[in-house]
Amino acid sequence: MSNVILTTVGTSLLFNARRDNLVQDSDILAYIKQDPIKASAETNSLTRILHKGDEIVLLHSDTVEGARAAELLEQYWRQQGVPCSRVRIPGLAYEAQGFVDYGLKNFVRTLAGEIRKATRAQKDVIINATGGFKAEISYATVLGLVFKVPVCYIHEQFREIVTLPPTPISWDNSLFVWYRDFFDWLSEGEGGVRPKAEVEPRMAPLPEEAQVLLETFELDGKPYMGLSPLGDAYLEAFQTEFEQAQSVPVYFSPKAQATWESLEPAAQERYQKLLQRLRLPNRAANSELKSGGGDALGYPKGHTDERLFYAERDGKLYVFALTRHGPEYERMCREGFSWRDFDPADFTLWEG
């Protein structure tokens, strides 16, 4: 499978070329061709990473020099017969406050979007985080970890490629699972932010781990709140994981199907969100065996009104019952659900 190499771009090419008194585009392109390892951090790393069939996406800053460096690099790689494109990151410039409040967030969202785009095209992704601002490299590494994508960069001392492999450790997405309504509401604000006075009452019930993903800043002299760049990185990863998880098939027992059909639209919407969350890979961590010695798990843990009992077989989820916290739920916990009492052919595919 071919790779899409997402490459952060700095201005080392222009700096190195000026050092050799090269300013014309044609001269700089010849300079790259003569010695790509020496010419720039980007060509140095890509020359070592690139394989036949790979393509390059250059992510560059919102500066004149960043755009020019990316354009020259794109021309060079296309001359070498390598598919290459470039993407500008709005706000990723030298102005300090805009860089943090706007530029880094756009970088995180753009990089995450490119990862999703490549994944949908069934291509592997490598993040080449050698060029650009140091903060870009840091957040590119975070995205690599949460998206399970390898991250490469040139070691400053040894001048060799260092690759951080996809982490085998799963990150905890439970904050976004259980407080998704809040994060959706926040991201739906203009620019992904809302006035601080509106946010504070809604964020009060959130645990501290969720609140640290938010930041306060001024906009037109007024206080606003939104996700920090780190919060954006985790939210982007969650949204991708959530989207991919919705292909997991869910089947209803006759009892669960009857309950579903009897629900009012508002109640169906609440259970739909619960079932969507059930599809996420961390469902086992949020489930508990409350099935009277049977085969079903109770979902979710904690004090929530909507509950269900389910089992997993061959990558499919079988829901035995939809219920609510209360006497009926407690009775089901005692009595349990066992496969011997069900015929798999009686389960109906849920179309939600």
C-alpha positions in Angstrom: 0.0 0.0 0.0 1.3 3.5 -0.9 1.9 6.1 1.7 0.7 9.7 2.0 3.6 11.6 3.7 2.2 14.7 5.5 5.1 17.0 5.8 5.4 20.2 7.8 7.3 22.9 5.9 9.6 25.5 7.3 11.9 28.0 5.6 15.3 26.1 5.8 15.3 25.9 2.0 15.3 29.6 1.5 17.7 30.2 4.4 20.2 27.7 3.0 19.8 29.0 -0.6 20.5 32.6 0.6 23.6 31.5 2.4 24.9 30.4 -1.1 23.6 33.7 -2.7 20.8 32.0 -4.5 17.5 33.9 -4.9 16.0 33.0 -8.2 13.5 30.1 -8.3 15.4 28.3 -11.1 18.6 28.6 -9.2 17.0 27.2 -6.0 15.4 24.3 -7.9 18.8 23.4 -9.3 20.3 23.7 -5.8 17.8 21.2 -4.5 18.5 18.8 -7.3 22.2 19.0 -6.8 22.1 17.9 -3.2 18.5 17.4 -1.7 19.9 16.2 1.6 21.8 19.4 2.1 19.2 21.7 0.5 16.5 21.7 3.2 15.2 19.8 6.2 12.2 18.7 4.2 14.1 17.2 1.2 16.7 15.7 3.6 14.0 13.8 5.5 11.8 13.0 2.5 14.7 11.6 0.5 15.2 9.0 3.3 11.5 8.3 3.8 10.0 8.3 0.3 9.3 5.1 -1.6 7.9 4.4 -5.0 4.2 5.1 -5.3 4.1 7.5 -2.3 2.7 11.0 -2.4 3.6 14.1 -0.5 1.3 16.7 1.1 3.2 19.9 2.2 1.6 21.8 5.1 3.0 25.3 5.1 2.6 28.4 7.3 0.5 31.5 6.5 3.6 33.5 5.6 5.1 34.7 2.3 8.3 32.7 2.9 6.5 29.6 4.1 4.3 29.6 0.9 7.3 30.2 -1.3 9.3 27.4 0.2 6.4 25.0 -0.1 5.8 26.0 -3.8 9.5 25.4 -4.6 9.4 22.0 -2.9 6.3 21.1 -4.7 7.9 22.0 -8.0 11.0 19.9 -7.2 9.1 16.8 -6.2 6.8 17.0 -9.2 9.9 17.3 -11.5 11.0 14.0 -9.8 7.7 12.4 -10.8 6.4 12.3 -7.2 2.7 13.3 -6.7 2.9 16.4 -4.5 0.5 19.1 -3.3 0.5 21.8 -0.7 -1.9 23.2 1.9 -1.7 26.5 3.6 -2.5 26.8 7.3 -4.5 30.0 7.9 -3.2 32.0 10.9 0.0 30.0 11.3 2.3 33.0 11.3 4.7 34.9 13.5 2.1 36.9 15.4 2.2 35.4 18.9 -1.5 35.5 20.0 -2.9 34.6 16.6 -0.4 31.8 16.3 -1.7 30.2 19.5 -5.4 31.1 19.3 -5.9 30.5 15.6 -2.9 29.1 13.8 -2.2 26.1 15.9 -5.8 25.1 16.0 -6.0 25.3 12.2 -2.9 23.2 12.0 -4.3 20.5 14.2 -7.6 20.5 12.2 -5.9 20.5 8.8 -3.5 17.7 9.7 -6.3 15.6 11.2 -8.4 16.2 8.1 -5.5 15.1 5.8 -5.1 12.0 7.9 -8.8 11.2 7.5 -8.7 11.9 3.8 -5.8 9.5 3.2 -7.4 6.8 5.4 -10.7 7.0 3.5 -8.6 6.5 0.3 -7.2 3.4 1.9 -3.7 4.7 2.1 -1.2 4.6 4.9 -0.1 7.8 6.5 3.3 9.0 7.7 3.8 12.3 9.4 7.1 13.9 8.5 7.5 16.6 11.3 11.0 17.8 10.4 10.2 21.4 9.2 8.2 24.3 10.4 7.7 25.9 13.8 8.7 23.8 16.9 5.1 23.9 18.1 3.9 22.3 14.9 6.3 19.4 15.4 5.0 19.0 19.0 1.4 18.9 17.9 2.1 16.7 14.9 3.6 14.2 17.3 0.5 14.3 19.5 -1.7 13.7 16.5 0.5 10.8 15.4 0.0 9.2 18.8 -3.8 9.6 19.0 -4.3 8.7 15.4 -1.8 5.8 15.6 0.2 7.1 12.7 4.1 7.0 12.6 5.9 10.3 13.0 9.3 10.9 11.5 11.8 13.7 12.1 15.5 14.3 11.7 17.5 14.0 14.9 19.4 17.3 15.3 22.6 15.8 16.6 22.9 12.6 14.6 21.2 13.9 11.4 19.4 10.6 11.1 15.7 9.8 10.7 14.0 9.0 13.9 10.6 7.3 13.7 8.1 7.2 16.5 6.0 4.1 15.7 2.2 4.1 16.2 1.6 3.7 19.9 0.0 0.4 21.0 -1.6 2.2 23.9 -5.2 3.3 23.5 -6.1 6.8 24.6 -9.1 7.3 26.8 -11.9 8.9 24.7 -14.5 8.6 27.5 -14.4 12.4 28.1 -15.8 13.0 24.6 -18.1 10.0 24.8 -20.0 11.1 27.9 -19.7 14.9 27.3 -20.1 14.9 23.6 -23.2 17.2 23.7 -21.0 19.9 25.4 -18.1 19.6 23.0 -20.5 19.6 20.0 -22.2 22.7 21.3 -18.8 24.4 21.8 -17.5 23.5 18.4 -20.7 24.7 16.7 -20.0 28.2 17.9 -18.5 30.7 15.4 -14.9 29.6 14.9 -15.3 26.9 17.5 -15.6 29.3 20.4 -18.3 30.9 22.5 -18.5 33.8 25.0 -17.0 32.8 28.3 -20.2 33.7 30.2 -22.1 31.2 28.1 -19.5 28.4 28.5 -18.9 28.6 32.3 -22.3 27.3 33.4 -22.3 24.5 30.9 -18.7 23.4 31.8 -19.4 23.4 35.5 -20.5 19.7 35.6 -17.5 18.6 33.6 -14.7 16.8 35.4 -11.3 18.5 35.7 -9.8 16.3 33.0 -12.3 17.8 30.5 -11.9 21.4 31.7 -8.2 21.4 31.1 -8.8 20.9 27.4 -10.4 24.4 27.3 -8.7 27.8 27.2 -9.8 31.4 27.7 -8.7 34.2 25.3 -9.8 37.6 24.2 -11.6 38.3 21.0 -12.4 41.9 20.2 -11.6 42.8 23.8 -14.1 40.2 25.2 -13.4 36.9 26.9 -14.2 33.8 24.9 -13.6 30.1 25.5 -12.8 27.2 23.2 -10.8 24.1 23.0 -7.0 24.4 23.3 -4.9 23.1 20.4 -4.4 19.9 22.5 -8.1 19.7 23.1 -8.6 20.1 19.3 -6.2 17.2 18.7 -8.0 14.9 21.0 -11.4 15.9 19.6 -10.3 15.3 16.0 -9.0 11.9 16.9 -12.3 11.1 18.7 -14.4 12.2 15.8 -12.4 10.0 13.4 -12.7 7.0 15.8 -16.4 7.7 16.2 -17.0 7.9 12.5 -15.2 4.6 11.8 -16.9 2.8 14.6 -20.4 3.4 13.2 -19.9 0.6 10.7 -20.1 -2.0 13.6 -23.4 -3.8 13.1 -25.9 -3.8 16.0 -28.7 -6.3 16.2 -31.9 -6.1 18.4 -33.6 -9.0 20.1 -37.4 -9.0 19.7 -37.7 -7.5 23.1 -35.2 -4.7 22.3 -36.9 -4.1 19.0 -40.3 -3.8 20.6 -38.9 -1.3 23.1 -37.3 0.8 20.4 -40.5 1.0 18.3 -42.5 2.1 21.4 -40.2 5.0 22.2 -41.1 8.6 21.6 -38.8 10.4 19.1 -36.9 12.2 21.9 -36.2 9.0 23.8 -35.2 7.3 20.6 -32.6 10.0 20.0 -31.2 9.4 23.5 -30.9 5.7 22.9 -29.5 6.3 19.4 -26.6 8.3 21.0 -26.1 5.5 23.5 -25.9 2.8 20.8 -23.5 5.0 18.7 -21.2 5.2 21.8 -21.6 1.4 22.3 -19.9 0.9 18.9 -16.7 2.6 20.1 -13.7 0.3 20.8 -13.6 1.2 24.5 -17.1 -0.3 25.2 -15.7 -3.1 27.3 -14.1 -0.6 29.7 -17.5 1.1 30.1 -19.4 -2.1 30.6 -19.9 -4.4 33.6 -21.1 -8.0 34.0 -24.6 -7.6 35.5 -26.4 -10.5 34.0 -27.2 -12.9 36.7 -24.4 -15.2 35.6 -25.6 -15.0 32.0 -23.8 -13.8 28.8 -24.8 -10.1 28.6 -22.9 -7.0 29.8 -24.7 -4.0 31.2 -23.8 -0.7 29.4 -22.8 1.9 30.4 -21.3 2.1 33.9 -22.1 5.0 36.1 -25.3 6.9 36.9 -27.1 7.3 33.6 -30.8 6.9 32.9 -30.6 5.0 29.6 -29.2 1.4 29.9 -28.9 -1.6 27.7 -27.7 -5.2 27.9 -25.6 -6.6 25.1 -23.1 -9.3 24.0 -20.5 -9.3 21.3 -19.9 -12.1 18.8 -17.8 -12.2 15.6 -17.5 -8.4 15.5 -21.3 -7.9 15.9 -23.2 -6.4 18.8 -26.4 -8.1 20.0 -28.6 -6.0 22.2 -30.9 -8.1 24.5 -32.8 -5.2 26.1 -33.1 -1.5 26.2 -34.2 -0.2 29.6 -33.7 2.6 32.1 -32.0 2.8 35.5 -34.6 1.7 38.1 -36.5 -1.4 39.3 -36.7 -3.0 35.8 -33.0 -2.5 35.3 -32.2 -4.0 38.7 -34.5 -7.0 37.9 -32.7 -7.6 34.6 -29.3 -7.4 36.4 -30.5 -10.2 38.8 -32.1 -12.4 36.1 -29.6 -11.9 33.3 -29.7 -12.8 29.7 -28.2 -16.0 28.2 -27.6 -17.1 24.6 -29.4 -20.4 25.3 -32.6 -18.5 25.5 -32.2 -16.8 22.1 -32.1 -17.8 18.5 -29.6 -15.5 16.7 -31.9 -15.6 13.7 -34.5 -13.7 15.7 -32.3 -10.6 16.1 -33.0 -7.7 13.8 -30.3 -5.4 12.3 -30.7 -2.0 13.8 -30.8 0.7 11.1 -29.7 3.6 13.2 
